[in-house]
């Protein structure tokens, strides 16, 4: 995968099964956000080799909005402000049938319904706004780019709850169909939601995969350098 | 100045080319229009006229403080439903109110150019609206200038007087039926805002593609008063040139201009200027313009004559197609120390990041573009009554507003 002349992802093999939620760790600039953006289909992210498959379909060259309609959703880390577009109207754009009232209430976002999307929102408000949109969109595969960065404890709880809804954590594991990938730096969000598997990405490659808890412990002790030498027992 | 002196002045200016805008051969448009009789109620207007009015923001139903409806050169209906507010046609008003001579052609010079001269040399048509001291209207006064005939020259002269402490909201829809051919609209508007009076003056231009438009407007605001002038043009015209002036003459007076423009084709030269000549006055001029092929010159001018004034100009434009032109001209003219004037101007394209954000939610490129363009044009106009705000939002949500094609 390259952006302009720069090769960013250098051979990523990763598979997320139905009903699974995976965590993605890695140092700044290793390509985590790029990977999610590539899967979402941002046009300037060009795949040179390899394929992206979703629901059995090769979506490598599929336009971004078609991927969204097929069931891919993404919460951006730094979404832009959309001038003149109210949060309540954005919900309708994501899904005209969505129960806006309930979603806004669940995310404690009722007071923001008439505000312009992301305009003057604090860190926590931006993240909740992203979750509101995803809950409306109801994607089958959701990608969350640092939903816990810059968010206080109260908000992390609310966001964790929303992620559990998006990934059907209320159902028995075998009954779950929806899956997700979450990027997190410190793993705080993992106290409020569960991930089935974790991956460590360094310099555009997945170097390690395993139990989220054990990997996170190792990163805390040995840092990402440890991952390069692979000190992980898993 | 007596009427005959005015006429003499007008005659001398009858060939005077305007300072701005493409030059129009006035004589290629018919001067005379068929007289139309008065109607008892606006609901009696033909359906195509009602539709045209609606698309210019003037709904004939719902609450209003009064109305004035002109078809070509005939005032077919006018009236006020609020005590203390007078609505008349300007011809009758000139005959009945001798004091009007002190207001008529006092803010706009009759010899400004050949267009004002042409208005001045013909029998007057247009509205006279006056709010007596302290009269407050919460509902808008709805006025409509409708040009029905083909190849016509419509001449309008409006005078608005908001006496001390009064409050007026006026919406003027300038419109033609959907099948209209070529036409020329010349409109003079003089708006007087007395001490502590507040006026919102909203003009929606909804002309046909073969119509040329030359409004000539000016307003004067006394101490503690305010004016909010809003100009909205979203449908194609052949050419439009307007550069209204607001003069802030008394301490603490406030002016705010909002211009919303969407041009698929045609030649548009629009803008406004505010002259701040009293201390503690402030002015703001915000323009949001979109070209999908049309040529737009977008002017915002502030003239600061005394210290302790504030003025801000914002000219922001989007060009959505390969062709199209937006020429933004913010001008700040400060005549002394101790004043504060600023501007922000930008001409560009839609942000790719914003497009991608909406596409990630399932919107196609065209749908995402429409959403962003509508949001861009959805300027928060302060001080409008809710009913009028709704009408304006309806206009900016018209299906015609879209992206590239």
Interface residues (C-beta under 8 A of the other chain):
Chain A: X40 X42 X43 X44 X63 X64 X65 X68 X69 X73 X74 X76 X79 X80 X82 X83 X84 X85 X90 X93 X94 X116 X133 X137
Chain B: X351 X352 X353 X354 X356 X357 X358 X359 X360 X361 X362 X363 X364 X365 X367 X368 X371 X372 X374 X375 X376 X377 X378
